[in-house]
Amino acid sequence: MSLWNHYHIATSIYDALEALKVSPQPAALVGGGTDLLLELQQGRHKPVQTLVDITRVPELTRMEVQSGRLFIGAAVPVGCISQSPLVHEHARSVAEGCALIGGPQVRNSATLGGNVAHALPAADGMIGLLALDAMALVADASGLREVALLDLFEGPGRSKLRPGFDLLVGFYVHTAQPGQGSAFRRIMRPQGVALPILNMAAWVEREGERIRRVRIAVGPAGPTPQRASAVEDLLTGVIFERNQIERAKELLQSSVTFRTSAYRSTSEYRYSVSEVLLEDVLAAAWKRSGGNLENL
Ligand SMILES: Cc1cc2nc3c(=O)[nH]c(=O)nc-3n(C[C@H](O)[C@H](O)[C@H](O)COP(=O)(O)OP(=O)(O)OC[C@H]3O[C@@H](n4cnc5c(N)ncnc54)[C@H](O)[C@@H]3O)c2cc1C
């Protein structure tokens, strides 16, 4: 039995949206198919008649700086993102998150848009974007709109994007300025197995020896992707030094919920490794911001 009966390769955003509307129903968007095809095969996605392939839509395959922001198209394979000099320069946490997704075959097809649209709370590319406060560019029949990344998620595997109506075009992050740095780290089972035990991304802005601003994204730490807001508040304005990092680790333990998941990890293990991961990711981001690690 075939998993779909019609396959439409969209050539523009309009063509993709139109195909979703007029093709034999139900119709679904497909990027690399690394999530969707497995779910169809395993009966975890309702059957579809039509797949609308968005990987050849020009706007979705761009990576470029536009008016002070880096744009990463939703259909760019994560392998390309991980190797892009532009992404390394401006969005290191995204490059590092994408570099760890699956193995090379998966990374050659999986897209960043699919990673976000699938709405898992620890998707690696998405966590990298979250620390950069990314905005998503979404298209529907009425035009284009920007949505804060966090506002796209409803629950584990449940996106607020309306199937059949909304198309992720890409993501905007601010270009990196002197004194800023970001990083992504994860604890995982052997490379190639889907999704991490725990991942974190951090972005810092440095003012001398002080942390001027900081953002920390943690997955999986709830039904939807999470920022460690209490830890961010604690670290804002403080000197980057051992005592403050120890306080941040303690607060992370009490302010974030790690649960046990059947295939990946116990909650206790996640709590215990979260301290190491937090220090590691903050130190890497701090170093990239030009800060020194002597006080750590
Ligand atoms: C062996 C294996 C290992 C993996 N390892 C990891 C891992 O380590 N880390 C990790 O994060 N993920 C991992 N994944 C999951 C997966 O590869 C990613 O989530 C991938 O980025 C999904 O992108 P895709 O283009 O393949 O999405 P698809 O499978 O094509 O689509 C997924 C969903 O998103 C929707 N969609 C796709 N593009 C758009 C768009 N532009 N606009 C709106 N909706 C859209 C589809 O309709 C579908 O519902 C792994 C998968 C496999 C098979």
The ligand as a Gaussian input file, in Angstrom:
#p B3LYP/6-31G(d) Opt

LIG

0 1
 C       17.153000       8.334000      12.295000
 C       16.657000       9.699000      12.710000
 C       17.395000      10.429000      13.624000
 C       16.954000      11.699000      13.999000
 N       17.691000      12.392000      14.912000
 C       17.277000      13.606000      15.332000
 C       18.036000      14.336000      16.266000
 O       19.083000      13.904000      16.722000
 N       17.586000      15.559000      16.637000
 C       16.431000      16.088000      16.139000
 O       16.067000      17.196000      16.502000
 N       15.662000      15.405000      15.250000
 C       16.058000      14.177000      14.841000
 N       15.302000      13.489000      13.941000
 C       14.009000      14.043000      13.520000
 C       13.995000      14.763000      12.160000
 O       15.056000      14.416000      11.325000
 C       13.855000      16.250000      12.280000
 O       12.791000      16.648000      13.089000
 C       13.743000      16.924000      10.883000
 O       14.358000      18.178000      11.018000
 C       12.341000      17.101000      10.304000
 O       12.451000      17.789000       9.066000
 P       11.856000      17.188000       7.709000
 O       12.139000      18.166000       6.638000
 O       12.338000      15.803000       7.491000
 O       10.330000      17.172000       8.093000
 P        9.090000      16.340000       7.424000
 O        9.220000      14.941000       7.893000
 O        9.130000      16.576000       5.955000
 O        7.909000      17.083000       8.072000
 C        7.656000      17.023000       9.469000
 C        6.360000      17.784000       9.764000
 O        6.546000      19.149000       9.508000
 C        5.635000      19.622000       8.516000
 N        6.393000      20.567000       7.707000
 C        7.561000      20.326000       7.054000
 N        8.011000      21.463000       6.482000
 C        7.109000      22.433000       6.781000
 C        7.011000      23.822000       6.499000
 N        7.948000      24.466000       5.771000
 N        5.947000      24.509000       6.969000
 C        5.002000      23.896000       7.731000
 N        5.037000      22.588000       8.033000
 C        6.076000      21.867000       7.572000
 C        5.178000      18.380000       7.771000
 O        3.897000      18.542000       7.201000
 C        5.196000      17.363000       8.892000
 O        4.025000      17.483000       9.648000
 C       15.736000      12.219000      13.504000
 C       15.005000      11.485000      12.566000
 C       15.447000      10.240000      12.157000
 C       14.649000       9.476000      11.159000

